[in-house]
Amino acid sequence: MYVPVVIVGSGPAGLLLSHLLKRRGIESIILERKSREHVEGRIRAGVLEMGTVGLMRKIGVDQRMNAEGILHDGIYISVDGERHHINMKELTGGQTVMIYGQTELTKDLIAVRLEQGGEIVFEAEDVSLHDIESDRATVRYVKDGAEHSLTCDYIAACDGYHGVGRRTMPENRLKTFERVYPFGWLGILAKAKPVADELIYACHQRGFALCSMRSETVVRHYVQVPSDARIEDWSDDRFWNELRRRLGPRDAELVNEGEVFEKSIAPLRSFVAEPMSHGRLFLAGDAAHIVPPTGAKGLNLAASDVHYLSQALIARFCYNDERPLAHYSQQATARVWKSERFSWWMTSMLHRFGDEGTFDGRMRRAELDYMLSSKAGKTVLAENYVGLPF
């Protein structure tokens, strides 16, 4: 069976790409290793840049997002209990972010894709990519015990860090860059009222904390923990008490406890693979890069990859212009590295590394103090947080 584009992975990146291509009459099939229930149940980020919101509106999958999403004009940064406001809207000439869970965004994209007759093959096992340097590529997979084969012009690997896409790239052509941080985030989802009207990023001598939200009745909170921390050592009471300590006495009183219905620990790393394309294979999203969640860039960076890749594929299929595809990797990685820098910067400033009495520790604190005392410093944070232009 032939299809112009095979997309591996049904996360937001792959789903967005399929919708953007369909708008221009370009057919695609999405192959997903997990079940639909698993994909729609994955807990992920919830801060959308306006560029990502714009892509959702462009493809017309925005009704629920517009109704339930919460626009935020800024964020708070708390340092040892003292809260500072970063008014992003004022500092960027009107730019904001939207709070809307990635889980909900994924549900919306899947539902509309299937309603429009798009094909998503869930529980596609043993996916393998072949002939990526030939005139046409081949994708093989197993579904319900039967083997299937697709020929296509291009493969978009939106299948995450552990996916088959990057593994198929020739090792002698791929260069990777990585920074692993000595801590993780213990996160909870709970049925409770948010602590404040906007997110609070807390830098405290006991470690980092973040008070976020999914809605007016569901919160998403995090505390920094050692990289070898175990969930079973963190009772709900211990989490709530530690969160209050890191917010400081004033904001601790604003914490509303509620039923915790999800708890997990996420390690923090920075990772980039270059190039993001080879032959007929193109990487997007976590398949090519990982950012620590401090800067809220993971989902948004995947969306920017898809913006560039969709434009390049549209140029190829609609105008027979292959130049944008040849430049995709260079164009995408330029923005990737800027987002990696911002996420690394935010992570470095706000977390405890255990070396606060050394030169490096003092420098990180000086960076934070300068940023909070300078309009120029706050503007740098605001411009990056709301999202650099595509």
Contacts in CASP RR format, 6 or more apart in sequence:
PFRMAT RR
TARGET T0000
AUTHOR 0000-0000-0000
METHOD contacts of the structure
MODEL  1
MYVPVVIVGSGPAGLLLSHLLKRRGIESIILERKSREHVEGRIRAGVLEM
GTVGLMRKIGVDQRMNAEGILHDGIYISVDGERHHINMKELTGGQTVMIY
GQTELTKDLIAVRLEQGGEIVFEAEDVSLHDIESDRATVRYVKDGAEHSL
TCDYIAACDGYHGVGRRTMPENRLKTFERVYPFGWLGILAKAKPVADELI
YACHQRGFALCSMRSETVVRHYVQVPSDARIEDWSDDRFWNELRRRLGPR
DAELVNEGEVFEKSIAPLRSFVAEPMSHGRLFLAGDAAHIVPPTGAKGLN
LAASDVHYLSQALIARFCYNDERPLAHYSQQATARVWKSERFSWWMTSML
HRFGDEGTFDGRMRRAELDYMLSSKAGKTVLAENYVGLPF
1 148 0 8 1.000
1 149 0 8 1.000
1 150 0 8 1.000
1 151 0 8 1.000
2 150 0 8 1.000
2 151 0 8 1.000
2 152 0 8 1.000
3 27 0 8 1.000
3 28 0 8 1.000
3 29 0 8 1.000
3 150 0 8 1.000
3 151 0 8 1.000
3 152 0 8 1.000
4 26 0 8 1.000
4 27 0 8 1.000
4 28 0 8 1.000
4 152 0 8 1.000
4 153 0 8 1.000
4 154 0 8 1.000
4 317 0 8 1.000
5 17 0 8 1.000
5 21 0 8 1.000
5 26 0 8 1.000
5 27 0 8 1.000
5 28 0 8 1.000
5 29 0 8 1.000
5 152 0 8 1.000
5 153 0 8 1.000
5 154 0 8 1.000
5 155 0 8 1.000
5 156 0 8 1.000
5 313 0 8 1.000
6 28 0 8 1.000
6 29 0 8 1.000
6 31 0 8 1.000
6 137 0 8 1.000
6 139 0 8 1.000
6 150 0 8 1.000
6 152 0 8 1.000
6 154 0 8 1.000
6 155 0 8 1.000
6 156 0 8 1.000
7 14 0 8 1.000
7 17 0 8 1.000
7 18 0 8 1.000
7 28 0 8 1.000
7 29 0 8 1.000
7 30 0 8 1.000
7 31 0 8 1.000
7 155 0 8 1.000
7 156 0 8 1.000
7 158 0 8 1.000
8 30 0 8 1.000
8 31 0 8 1.000
8 127 0 8 1.000
8 129 0 8 1.000
8 139 0 8 1.000
8 155 0 8 1.000
8 156 0 8 1.000
8 157 0 8 1.000
8 158 0 8 1.000
8 159 0 8 1.000
8 163 0 8 1.000
8 164 0 8 1.000
8 165 0 8 1.000
9 30 0 8 1.000
9 31 0 8 1.000
9 32 0 8 1.000
9 33 0 8 1.000
9 157 0 8 1.000
9 158 0 8 1.000
9 159 0 8 1.000
9 160 0 8 1.000
10 30 0 8 1.000
10 32 0 8 1.000
10 39 0 8 1.000
10 106 0 8 1.000
10 110 0 8 1.000
10 120 0 8 1.000
10 122 0 8 1.000
11 32 0 8 1.000
11 39 0 8 1.000
11 106 0 8 1.000
11 109 0 8 1.000
11 158 0 8 1.000
12 102 0 8 1.000
12 105 0 8 1.000
12 106 0 8 1.000
12 109 0 8 1.000
12 299 0 8 1.000
12 302 0 8 1.000
12 303 0 8 1.000
13 158 0 8 1.000
13 284 0 8 1.000
13 285 0 8 1.000
13 286 0 8 1.000
13 302 0 8 1.000
13 303 0 8 1.000
13 305 0 8 1.000
13 306 0 8 1.000
14 30 0 8 1.000
14 156 0 8 1.000
14 158 0 8 1.000
14 284 0 8 1.000
14 306 0 8 1.000
15 30 0 8 1.000
15 106 0 8 1.000
15 109 0 8 1.000
15 110 0 8 1.000
15 113 0 8 1.000
16 55 0 8 1.000
16 56 0 8 1.000
16 59 0 8 1.000
16 109 0 8 1.000
16 303 0 8 1.000
16 306 0 8 1.000
16 310 0 8 1.000
17 28 0 8 1.000
17 156 0 8 1.000
17 158 0 8 1.000
17 284 0 8 1.000
17 306 0 8 1.000
17 309 0 8 1.000
17 310 0 8 1.000
18 28 0 8 1.000
18 30 0 8 1.000
18 113 0 8 1.000
18 118 0 8 1.000
19 59 0 8 1.000
19 61 0 8 1.000
19 109 0 8 1.000
19 112 0 8 1.000
19 113 0 8 1.000
20 55 0 8 1.000
20 58 0 8 1.000
20 59 0 8 1.000
20 306 0 8 1.000
20 307 0 8 1.000
20 310 0 8 1.000
20 314 0 8 1.000
21 27 0 8 1.000
21 28 0 8 1.000
21 310 0 8 1.000
21 313 0 8 1.000
21 314 0 8 1.000
22 28 0 8 1.000
22 116 0 8 1.000
22 118 0 8 1.000
23 58 0 8 1.000
23 59 0 8 1.000
24 314 0 8 1.000
24 317 0 8 1.000
24 318 0 8 1.000
26 313 0 8 1.000
26 314 0 8 1.000
26 317 0 8 1.000
26 318 0 8 1.000
28 156 0 8 1.000
29 119 0 8 1.000
29 120 0 8 1.000
29 121 0 8 1.000
29 150 0 8 1.000
30 113 0 8 1.000
30 119 0 8 1.000
30 120 0 8 1.000
30 121 0 8 1.000
31 121 0 8 1.000
31 124 0 8 1.000
31 127 0 8 1.000
31 139 0 8 1.000
31 141 0 8 1.000
32 39 0 8 1.000
32 120 0 8 1.000
32 121 0 8 1.000
32 122 0 8 1.000
32 123 0 8 1.000
32 124 0 8 1.000
33 123 0 8 1.000
33 124 0 8 1.000
33 125 0 8 1.000
33 127 0 8 1.000
33 159 0 8 1.000
34 122 0 8 1.000
34 123 0 8 1.000
35 122 0 8 1.000
35 123 0 8 1.000
36 110 0 8 1.000
36 120 0 8 1.000
36 122 0 8 1.000
39 106 0 8 1.000
39 110 0 8 1.000
39 122 0 8 1.000
40 103 0 8 1.000
40 106 0 8 1.000
40 107 0 8 1.000
40 110 0 8 1.000
41 103 0 8 1.000
42 102 0 8 1.000
42 103 0 8 1.000
42 106 0 8 1.000
43 103 0 8 1.000
43 189 0 8 1.000
43 262 0 8 1.000
43 264 0 8 1.000
44 101 0 8 1.000
44 102 0 8 1.000
44 103 0 8 1.000
44 106 0 8 1.000
44 299 0 8 1.000
45 101 0 8 1.000
45 102 0 8 1.000
45 293 0 8 1.000
45 296 0 8 1.000
45 298 0 8 1.000
45 299 0 8 1.000
46 99 0 8 1.000
46 100 0 8 1.000
46 101 0 8 1.000
46 102 0 8 1.000
46 212 0 8 1.000
46 214 0 8 1.000
46 220 0 8 1.000
46 296 0 8 1.000
46 299 0 8 1.000
47 97 0 8 1.000
47 98 0 8 1.000
47 99 0 8 1.000
47 199 0 8 1.000
47 212 0 8 1.000
47 296 0 8 1.000
47 300 0 8 1.000
48 56 0 8 1.000
48 97 0 8 1.000
48 98 0 8 1.000
48 99 0 8 1.000
48 100 0 8 1.000
48 105 0 8 1.000
48 299 0 8 1.000
48 300 0 8 1.000
49 97 0 8 1.000
49 300 0 8 1.000
49 303 0 8 1.000
49 386 0 8 1.000
49 387 0 8 1.000
50 95 0 8 1.000
50 96 0 8 1.000
50 97 0 8 1.000
50 98 0 8 1.000
50 386 0 8 1.000
50 387 0 8 1.000
51 300 0 8 1.000
51 303 0 8 1.000
51 304 0 8 1.000
51 387 0 8 1.000
51 390 0 8 1.000
52 299 0 8 1.000
52 300 0 8 1.000
52 303 0 8 1.000
53 62 0 8 1.000
53 65 0 8 1.000
53 98 0 8 1.000
54 62 0 8 1.000
55 303 0 8 1.000
55 306 0 8 1.000
55 307 0 8 1.000
56 62 0 8 1.000
56 65 0 8 1.000
56 105 0 8 1.000
56 108 0 8 1.000
57 66 0 8 1.000
60 112 0 8 1.000
61 108 0 8 1.000
61 109 0 8 1.000
61 112 0 8 1.000
64 104 0 8 1.000
64 108 0 8 1.000
65 98 0 8 1.000
65 100 0 8 1.000
65 104 0 8 1.000
65 105 0 8 1.000
65 108 0 8 1.000
68 100 0 8 1.000
68 104 0 8 1.000
68 215 0 8 1.000
69 98 0 8 1.000
69 99 0 8 1.000
69 100 0 8 1.000
70 98 0 8 1.000
70 99 0 8 1.000
70 100 0 8 1.000
70 213 0 8 1.000
70 215 0 8 1.000
70 216 0 8 1.000
71 96 0 8 1.000
71 97 0 8 1.000
71 98 0 8 1.000
71 99 0 8 1.000
72 88 0 8 1.000
72 96 0 8 1.000
72 97 0 8 1.000
72 98 0 8 1.000
72 99 0 8 1.000
72 197 0 8 1.000
72 198 0 8 1.000
72 199 0 8 1.000
73 87 0 8 1.000
73 88 0 8 1.000
73 89 0 8 1.000
73 90 0 8 1.000
73 96 0 8 1.000
73 198 0 8 1.000
74 85 0 8 1.000
74 86 0 8 1.000
74 87 0 8 1.000
74 88 0 8 1.000
74 89 0 8 1.000
74 96 0 8 1.000
74 97 0 8 1.000
74 198 0 8 1.000
74 382 0 8 1.000
74 385 0 8 1.000
75 85 0 8 1.000
75 86 0 8 1.000
75 88 0 8 1.000
75 198 0 8 1.000
75 199 0 8 1.000
75 200 0 8 1.000
75 201 0 8 1.000
75 385 0 8 1.000
76 83 0 8 1.000
76 84 0 8 1.000
76 85 0 8 1.000
76 86 0 8 1.000
76 196 0 8 1.000
76 198 0 8 1.000
76 199 0 8 1.000
76 200 0 8 1.000
76 201 0 8 1.000
77 83 0 8 1.000
77 84 0 8 1.000
77 86 0 8 1.000
77 200 0 8 1.000
77 201 0 8 1.000
77 202 0 8 1.000
77 203 0 8 1.000
77 350 0 8 1.000
77 372 0 8 1.000
78 84 0 8 1.000
78 200 0 8 1.000
78 201 0 8 1.000
78 202 0 8 1.000
78 203 0 8 1.000
78 204 0 8 1.000
78 247 0 8 1.000
78 248 0 8 1.000
78 251 0 8 1.000
79 202 0 8 1.000
79 203 0 8 1.000
79 204 0 8 1.000
79 368 0 8 1.000
79 372 0 8 1.000
80 203 0 8 1.000
80 204 0 8 1.000
80 205 0 8 1.000
80 248 0 8 1.000
81 202 0 8 1.000
81 204 0 8 1.000
81 247 0 8 1.000
81 248 0 8 1.000
81 249 0 8 1.000
81 250 0 8 1.000
81 251 0 8 1.000
83 200 0 8 1.000
83 250 0 8 1.000
83 251 0 8 1.000
84 372 0 8 1.000
85 198 0 8 1.000
86 378 0 8 1.000
86 381 0 8 1.000
86 382 0 8 1.000
86 385 0 8 1.000
87 382 0 8 1.000
88 95 0 8 1.000
88 96 0 8 1.000
88 97 0 8 1.000
88 382 0 8 1.000
88 385 0 8 1.000
88 386 0 8 1.000
89 95 0 8 1.000
89 96 0 8 1.000
91 375 0 8 1.000
91 378 0 8 1.000
91 379 0 8 1.000
91 382 0 8 1.000
91 383 0 8 1.000
92 379 0 8 1.000
92 382 0 8 1.000
92 383 0 8 1.000
92 386 0 8 1.000
95 382 0 8 1.000
95 383 0 8 1.000
95 386 0 8 1.000
95 387 0 8 1.000
96 386 0 8 1.000
97 296 0 8 1.000
97 385 0 8 1.000
97 386 0 8 1.000
99 212 0 8 1.000
99 213 0 8 1.000
99 214 0 8 1.000
99 215 0 8 1.000
101 214 0 8 1.000
102 299 0 8 1.000
105 299 0 8 1.000
110 120 0 8 1.000
113 120 0 8 1.000
114 120 0 8 1.000
121 141 0 8 1.000
121 143 0 8 1.000
123 143 0 8 1.000
123 144 0 8 1.000
124 141 0 8 1.000
124 142 0 8 1.000
124 143 0 8 1.000
125 141 0 8 1.000
125 142 0 8 1.000
125 143 0 8 1.000
125 145 0 8 1.000
126 140 0 8 1.000
126 141 0 8 1.000
126 142 0 8 1.000
127 139 0 8 1.000
127 140 0 8 1.000
127 141 0 8 1.000
127 159 0 8 1.000
127 164 0 8 1.000
128 139 0 8 1.000
128 140 0 8 1.000
128 141 0 8 1.000
128 164 0 8 1.000
128 168 0 8 1.000
129 137 0 8 1.000
129 138 0 8 1.000
129 139 0 8 1.000
129 155 0 8 1.000
129 157 0 8 1.000
129 164 0 8 1.000
129 165 0 8 1.000
129 168 0 8 1.000
129 281 0 8 1.000
130 137 0 8 1.000
130 138 0 8 1.000
130 139 0 8 1.000
130 140 0 8 1.000
131 137 0 8 1.000
131 138 0 8 1.000
131 280 0 8 1.000
132 155 0 8 1.000
132 168 0 8 1.000
132 278 0 8 1.000
132 279 0 8 1.000
132 280 0 8 1.000
132 281 0 8 1.000
133 278 0 8 1.000
133 279 0 8 1.000
133 280 0 8 1.000
134 280 0 8 1.000
136 151 0 8 1.000
136 152 0 8 1.000
136 153 0 8 1.000
136 280 0 8 1.000
137 151 0 8 1.000
137 152 0 8 1.000
137 153 0 8 1.000
137 154 0 8 1.000
137 155 0 8 1.000
137 280 0 8 1.000
137 281 0 8 1.000
138 149 0 8 1.000
138 150 0 8 1.000
138 151 0 8 1.000
138 152 0 8 1.000
139 149 0 8 1.000
139 150 0 8 1.000
139 152 0 8 1.000
139 155 0 8 1.000
140 147 0 8 1.000
140 148 0 8 1.000
140 149 0 8 1.000
140 150 0 8 1.000
141 147 0 8 1.000
141 148 0 8 1.000
141 150 0 8 1.000
142 148 0 8 1.000
152 280 0 8 1.000
153 280 0 8 1.000
153 316 0 8 1.000
154 280 0 8 1.000
154 281 0 8 1.000
154 282 0 8 1.000
154 313 0 8 1.000
154 316 0 8 1.000
154 325 0 8 1.000
155 165 0 8 1.000
155 280 0 8 1.000
155 281 0 8 1.000
155 282 0 8 1.000
156 282 0 8 1.000
156 284 0 8 1.000
156 309 0 8 1.000
157 163 0 8 1.000
157 164 0 8 1.000
157 165 0 8 1.000
157 166 0 8 1.000
157 168 0 8 1.000
157 281 0 8 1.000
157 282 0 8 1.000
157 283 0 8 1.000
157 284 0 8 1.000
157 287 0 8 1.000
158 284 0 8 1.000
158 285 0 8 1.000
158 287 0 8 1.000
158 302 0 8 1.000
158 306 0 8 1.000
159 165 0 8 1.000
159 287 0 8 1.000
160 285 0 8 1.000
160 286 0 8 1.000
160 287 0 8 1.000
161 271 0 8 1.000
161 286 0 8 1.000
161 287 0 8 1.000
161 290 0 8 1.000
163 287 0 8 1.000
165 281 0 8 1.000
165 283 0 8 1.000
165 287 0 8 1.000
166 174 0 8 1.000
166 273 0 8 1.000
166 283 0 8 1.000
166 287 0 8 1.000
166 288 0 8 1.000
168 281 0 8 1.000
169 273 0 8 1.000
169 278 0 8 1.000
169 281 0 8 1.000
169 283 0 8 1.000
170 278 0 8 1.000
173 275 0 8 1.000
173 278 0 8 1.000
174 273 0 8 1.000
174 274 0 8 1.000
174 275 0 8 1.000
174 278 0 8 1.000
175 273 0 8 1.000
175 274 0 8 1.000
176 271 0 8 1.000
176 272 0 8 1.000
176 273 0 8 1.000
176 274 0 8 1.000
177 270 0 8 1.000
177 271 0 8 1.000
177 272 0 8 1.000
177 273 0 8 1.000
177 274 0 8 1.000
178 269 0 8 1.000
178 270 0 8 1.000
178 271 0 8 1.000
178 272 0 8 1.000
179 269 0 8 1.000
179 270 0 8 1.000
179 271 0 8 1.000
179 344 0 8 1.000
180 267 0 8 1.000
180 268 0 8 1.000
180 269 0 8 1.000
181 227 0 8 1.000
181 267 0 8 1.000
181 268 0 8 1.000
181 269 0 8 1.000
181 270 0 8 1.000
181 292 0 8 1.000
181 347 0 8 1.000
181 351 0 8 1.000
182 226 0 8 1.000
182 227 0 8 1.000
182 353 0 8 1.000
183 224 0 8 1.000
183 225 0 8 1.000
183 226 0 8 1.000
183 227 0 8 1.000
183 268 0 8 1.000
183 351 0 8 1.000
183 352 0 8 1.000
184 224 0 8 1.000
184 225 0 8 1.000
184 226 0 8 1.000
184 227 0 8 1.000
184 229 0 8 1.000
184 265 0 8 1.000
184 266 0 8 1.000
184 267 0 8 1.000
184 268 0 8 1.000
185 210 0 8 1.000
185 222 0 8 1.000
185 223 0 8 1.000
185 224 0 8 1.000
185 225 0 8 1.000
185 265 0 8 1.000
185 266 0 8 1.000
185 268 0 8 1.000
185 293 0 8 1.000
186 222 0 8 1.000
186 223 0 8 1.000
186 224 0 8 1.000
186 225 0 8 1.000
186 229 0 8 1.000
186 231 0 8 1.000
186 234 0 8 1.000
186 239 0 8 1.000
186 263 0 8 1.000
186 264 0 8 1.000
186 265 0 8 1.000
187 220 0 8 1.000
187 221 0 8 1.000
187 222 0 8 1.000
187 223 0 8 1.000
187 239 0 8 1.000
187 263 0 8 1.000
187 264 0 8 1.000
187 265 0 8 1.000
187 266 0 8 1.000
188 219 0 8 1.000
188 220 0 8 1.000
188 221 0 8 1.000
188 222 0 8 1.000
188 236 0 8 1.000
188 239 0 8 1.000
188 260 0 8 1.000
188 262 0 8 1.000
188 263 0 8 1.000
189 214 0 8 1.000
189 218 0 8 1.000
189 219 0 8 1.000
189 220 0 8 1.000
189 260 0 8 1.000
189 261 0 8 1.000
189 262 0 8 1.000
189 263 0 8 1.000
190 218 0 8 1.000
190 219 0 8 1.000
190 221 0 8 1.000
190 257 0 8 1.000
190 258 0 8 1.000
190 259 0 8 1.000
190 260 0 8 1.000
190 261 0 8 1.000
191 217 0 8 1.000
191 218 0 8 1.000
191 258 0 8 1.000
191 259 0 8 1.000
191 261 0 8 1.000
192 217 0 8 1.000
192 218 0 8 1.000
192 219 0 8 1.000
192 256 0 8 1.000
192 257 0 8 1.000
192 258 0 8 1.000
192 259 0 8 1.000
193 216 0 8 1.000
193 217 0 8 1.000
193 219 0 8 1.000
193 256 0 8 1.000
194 211 0 8 1.000
194 213 0 8 1.000
194 216 0 8 1.000
194 219 0 8 1.000
194 256 0 8 1.000
195 211 0 8 1.000
195 219 0 8 1.000
195 221 0 8 1.000
195 247 0 8 1.000
195 251 0 8 1.000
195 254 0 8 1.000
195 255 0 8 1.000
195 256 0 8 1.000
196 211 0 8 1.000
196 251 0 8 1.000
196 254 0 8 1.000
199 210 0 8 1.000
199 211 0 8 1.000
199 212 0 8 1.000
199 213 0 8 1.000
200 209 0 8 1.000
200 210 0 8 1.000
200 211 0 8 1.000
200 247 0 8 1.000
200 251 0 8 1.000
201 208 0 8 1.000
201 210 0 8 1.000
201 294 0 8 1.000
201 346 0 8 1.000
201 350 0 8 1.000
202 208 0 8 1.000
202 209 0 8 1.000
202 210 0 8 1.000
202 211 0 8 1.000
202 246 0 8 1.000
202 247 0 8 1.000
202 248 0 8 1.000
202 251 0 8 1.000
202 350 0 8 1.000
203 349 0 8 1.000
203 350 0 8 1.000
203 351 0 8 1.000
203 368 0 8 1.000
204 245 0 8 1.000
204 246 0 8 1.000
204 247 0 8 1.000
204 248 0 8 1.000
204 352 0 8 1.000
205 352 0 8 1.000
205 356 0 8 1.000
206 242 0 8 1.000
206 245 0 8 1.000
206 246 0 8 1.000
206 352 0 8 1.000
207 223 0 8 1.000
207 224 0 8 1.000
207 246 0 8 1.000
207 351 0 8 1.000
207 352 0 8 1.000
208 222 0 8 1.000
208 223 0 8 1.000
208 224 0 8 1.000
208 246 0 8 1.000
208 294 0 8 1.000
208 350 0 8 1.000
208 351 0 8 1.000
208 352 0 8 1.000
209 221 0 8 1.000
209 222 0 8 1.000
209 223 0 8 1.000
209 224 0 8 1.000
209 242 0 8 1.000
209 243 0 8 1.000
209 246 0 8 1.000
209 247 0 8 1.000
210 221 0 8 1.000
210 222 0 8 1.000
211 219 0 8 1.000
211 221 0 8 1.000
211 243 0 8 1.000
211 247 0 8 1.000
211 255 0 8 1.000
212 219 0 8 1.000
212 220 0 8 1.000
212 221 0 8 1.000
212 222 0 8 1.000
213 219 0 8 1.000
213 220 0 8 1.000
214 220 0 8 1.000
219 256 0 8 1.000
221 239 0 8 1.000
221 243 0 8 1.000
223 239 0 8 1.000
223 242 0 8 1.000
223 243 0 8 1.000
223 246 0 8 1.000
224 351 0 8 1.000
224 352 0 8 1.000
225 234 0 8 1.000
225 265 0 8 1.000
227 267 0 8 1.000
229 265 0 8 1.000
230 265 0 8 1.000
231 263 0 8 1.000
231 264 0 8 1.000
231 265 0 8 1.000
234 263 0 8 1.000
236 257 0 8 1.000
236 260 0 8 1.000
239 260 0 8 1.000
239 263 0 8 1.000
240 255 0 8 1.000
240 257 0 8 1.000
243 255 0 8 1.000
244 252 0 8 1.000
244 255 0 8 1.000
245 252 0 8 1.000
247 254 0 8 1.000
247 255 0 8 1.000
266 293 0 8 1.000
268 292 0 8 1.000
268 293 0 8 1.000
268 294 0 8 1.000
268 347 0 8 1.000
269 290 0 8 1.000
269 292 0 8 1.000
270 290 0 8 1.000
270 291 0 8 1.000
270 292 0 8 1.000
270 340 0 8 1.000
270 343 0 8 1.000
270 344 0 8 1.000
271 289 0 8 1.000
271 290 0 8 1.000
272 288 0 8 1.000
272 289 0 8 1.000
272 333 0 8 1.000
272 336 0 8 1.000
272 337 0 8 1.000
272 340 0 8 1.000
273 283 0 8 1.000
273 287 0 8 1.000
273 288 0 8 1.000
273 289 0 8 1.000
274 329 0 8 1.000
274 333 0 8 1.000
275 329 0 8 1.000
275 330 0 8 1.000
275 333 0 8 1.000
276 282 0 8 1.000
276 283 0 8 1.000
276 284 0 8 1.000
276 288 0 8 1.000
276 305 0 8 1.000
276 328 0 8 1.000
276 329 0 8 1.000
276 332 0 8 1.000
276 333 0 8 1.000
276 336 0 8 1.000
277 283 0 8 1.000
277 325 0 8 1.000
277 328 0 8 1.000
277 329 0 8 1.000
282 309 0 8 1.000
282 325 0 8 1.000
282 328 0 8 1.000
283 305 0 8 1.000
284 302 0 8 1.000
284 305 0 8 1.000
284 306 0 8 1.000
284 309 0 8 1.000
284 332 0 8 1.000
285 298 0 8 1.000
285 301 0 8 1.000
285 302 0 8 1.000
285 305 0 8 1.000
285 306 0 8 1.000
286 298 0 8 1.000
286 302 0 8 1.000
288 305 0 8 1.000
288 332 0 8 1.000
288 336 0 8 1.000
289 301 0 8 1.000
289 336 0 8 1.000
289 340 0 8 1.000
290 298 0 8 1.000
291 297 0 8 1.000
291 298 0 8 1.000
291 301 0 8 1.000
291 339 0 8 1.000
291 340 0 8 1.000
291 343 0 8 1.000
292 343 0 8 1.000
292 344 0 8 1.000
292 346 0 8 1.000
292 347 0 8 1.000
293 343 0 8 1.000
294 343 0 8 1.000
294 346 0 8 1.000
294 347 0 8 1.000
294 350 0 8 1.000
294 351 0 8 1.000
295 342 0 8 1.000
295 343 0 8 1.000
295 346 0 8 1.000
295 347 0 8 1.000
295 384 0 8 1.000
295 385 0 8 1.000
296 385 0 8 1.000
297 339 0 8 1.000
297 342 0 8 1.000
297 343 0 8 1.000
298 339 0 8 1.000
300 339 0 8 1.000
300 387 0 8 1.000
301 335 0 8 1.000
301 336 0 8 1.000
301 339 0 8 1.000
304 332 0 8 1.000
304 335 0 8 1.000
304 339 0 8 1.000
304 390 0 8 1.000
305 332 0 8 1.000
305 336 0 8 1.000
307 390 0 8 1.000
308 324 0 8 1.000
308 328 0 8 1.000
308 331 0 8 1.000
308 332 0 8 1.000
308 390 0 8 1.000
309 328 0 8 1.000
309 332 0 8 1.000
311 324 0 8 1.000
312 324 0 8 1.000
312 325 0 8 1.000
312 327 0 8 1.000
312 328 0 8 1.000
313 325 0 8 1.000
315 321 0 8 1.000
315 322 0 8 1.000
315 323 0 8 1.000
315 324 0 8 1.000
315 325 0 8 1.000
316 322 0 8 1.000
316 324 0 8 1.000
316 325 0 8 1.000
335 388 0 8 1.000
335 390 0 8 1.000
338 384 0 8 1.000
338 388 0 8 1.000
339 384 0 8 1.000
339 388 0 8 1.000
342 384 0 8 1.000
342 385 0 8 1.000
345 367 0 8 1.000
346 381 0 8 1.000
348 364 0 8 1.000
348 367 0 8 1.000
349 364 0 8 1.000
349 367 0 8 1.000
349 368 0 8 1.000
349 371 0 8 1.000
350 368 0 8 1.000
353 360 0 8 1.000
353 361 0 8 1.000
353 364 0 8 1.000
355 361 0 8 1.000
356 362 0 8 1.000
356 365 0 8 1.000
370 377 0 8 1.000
371 377 0 8 1.000
371 378 0 8 1.000
371 380 0 8 1.000
371 381 0 8 1.000
372 378 0 8 1.000
END
